Amino acid sequence: MADKTTVELLMEQYGMTLSTEDMCSAIGRPVSYGYQRFARGDFPIPTFVDGRRRVADVRDVAEFIDKRRKASS
């Protein structure tokens, strides 16, 4: 059986969109990191507002994680 991709793993755990709390958990940062970076306008993952919540597409979060993993190798 082939290994699951980062997108597949994240989708199983969080679904198609990740809340601020889920994004920060997935990248190993405290939620306060997310709020501070949103306020400064430099959160490293593209996000959008859905109703009253700031969320990210699972594919963008997976791409960020994969790029970080590749850069650290």
C-alpha atoms as a printed R data frame, in Angstrom:
   type eleno elety resid chain resno       x      y      z
1  ATOM     1    CA   MET     A     1   0.000  0.000  0.000
2  ATOM     2    CA   ALA     A     2   1.342  3.423 -0.957
3  ATOM     3    CA   ASP     A     3   2.064  6.050  1.656
4  ATOM     4    CA   LYS     A     4  -0.605  8.691  2.085
5  ATOM     5    CA   THR     A     5   0.144 12.212  0.956
6  ATOM     6    CA   THR     A     6   0.163 15.162  3.308
7  ATOM     7    CA   VAL     A     7  -3.123 16.352  1.783
8  ATOM     8    CA   GLU     A     8  -4.762 12.986  2.434
9  ATOM     9    CA   LEU     A     9  -3.574 12.874  6.034
10 ATOM    10    CA   LEU     A    10  -4.769 16.412  6.733
11 ATOM    11    CA   MET     A    11  -8.128 15.809  5.043
12 ATOM    12    CA   GLU     A    12  -8.732 12.750  7.214
13 ATOM    13    CA   GLN     A    13  -8.065 14.736 10.348
14 ATOM    14    CA   TYR     A    14  -9.502 18.180  9.517
15 ATOM    15    CA   GLY     A    15 -11.585 18.070  6.325
16 ATOM    16    CA   MET     A    16 -11.255 20.412  3.333
17 ATOM    17    CA   THR     A    17 -10.805 23.636  5.307
18 ATOM    18    CA   LEU     A    18  -8.827 24.219  8.466
19 ATOM    19    CA   SER     A    19  -9.742 26.740 11.128
20 ATOM    20    CA   THR     A    20  -7.096 28.942 12.702
21 ATOM    21    CA   GLU     A    21  -6.773 26.474 15.563
22 ATOM    22    CA   ASP     A    22  -6.420 23.534 13.178
23 ATOM    23    CA   MET     A    23  -3.900 25.348 10.940
24 ATOM    24    CA   CYS     A    24  -1.699 26.174 13.901
25 ATOM    25    CA   SER     A    25  -1.963 22.655 15.271
26 ATOM    26    CA   ALA     A    26  -1.033 21.168 11.885
27 ATOM    27    CA   ILE     A    27   2.108 23.314 11.611
28 ATOM    28    CA   GLY     A    28   3.093 22.903 15.245
29 ATOM    29    CA   ARG     A    29   2.489 26.476 16.400
30 ATOM    30    CA   PRO     A    30   0.328 27.921 19.188
31 ATOM    31    CA   VAL     A    31  -2.921 29.613 18.177
32 ATOM    32    CA   SER     A    32  -1.503 32.934 19.382
33 ATOM    33    CA   TYR     A    33   1.084 32.647 16.583
34 ATOM    34    CA   GLY     A    34  -1.742 32.559 14.032
35 ATOM    35    CA   TYR     A    35  -3.553 35.550 15.461
36 ATOM    36    CA   GLN     A    36  -0.353 37.611 15.698
37 ATOM    37    CA   ARG     A    37   0.675 36.785 12.131
38 ATOM    38    CA   PHE     A    38  -2.846 37.523 10.814
39 ATOM    39    CA   ALA     A    39  -2.740 40.922 12.520
40 ATOM    40    CA   ARG     A    40   0.629 41.675 10.898
41 ATOM    41    CA   GLY     A    41  -0.547 40.335  7.557
42 ATOM    42    CA   ASP     A    42   2.247 37.800  7.199
43 ATOM    43    CA   PHE     A    43   0.748 34.408  8.008
44 ATOM    44    CA   PRO     A    44   2.726 31.966  5.826
45 ATOM    45    CA   ILE     A    45  -0.318 30.100  4.465
46 ATOM    46    CA   PRO     A    46  -2.999 31.676  2.234
47 ATOM    47    CA   THR     A    47  -6.262 32.071  4.147
48 ATOM    48    CA   PHE     A    48  -9.740 33.405  3.522
49 ATOM    49    CA   VAL     A    49 -12.728 34.403  5.609
50 ATOM    50    CA   ASP     A    50 -15.688 32.041  5.641
51 ATOM    51    CA   GLY     A    51 -18.493 33.708  7.525
52 ATOM    52    CA   ARG     A    52 -16.778 34.955 10.678
53 ATOM    53    CA   ARG     A    53 -13.924 32.434 10.645
54 ATOM    54    CA   ARG     A    54 -10.526 32.647  8.997
55 ATOM    55    CA   VAL     A    55  -9.773 29.340  7.310
56 ATOM    56    CA   ALA     A    56  -7.280 27.773  4.914
57 ATOM    57    CA   ASP     A    57  -7.677 25.230  2.157
58 ATOM    58    CA   VAL     A    58  -6.199 21.877  3.136
59 ATOM    59    CA   ARG     A    59  -4.064 21.848 -0.031
60 ATOM    60    CA   ASP     A    60  -2.374 25.132  0.941
61 ATOM    61    CA   VAL     A    61  -1.585 23.841  4.429
62 ATOM    62    CA   ALA     A    62  -0.203 20.595  2.977
63 ATOM    63    CA   GLU     A    63   1.954 22.535  0.496
64 ATOM    64    CA   PHE     A    64   3.392 24.633  3.336
65 ATOM    65    CA   ILE     A    65   4.204 21.517  5.380
66 ATOM    66    CA   ASP     A    66   5.778 19.748  2.402
67 ATOM    67    CA   LYS     A    67   7.935 22.791  1.544
68 ATOM    68    CA   ARG     A    68   9.140 23.046  5.151
69 ATOM    69    CA   ARG     A    69   9.974 19.355  5.227
70 ATOM    70    CA   LYS     A    70  11.897 19.596  1.947
71 ATOM    71    CA   ALA     A    71  13.801 22.714  3.123
72 ATOM    72    CA   SER     A    72  14.869 20.975  6.328
73 ATOM    73    CA   SER     A    73  16.239 17.911  4.509
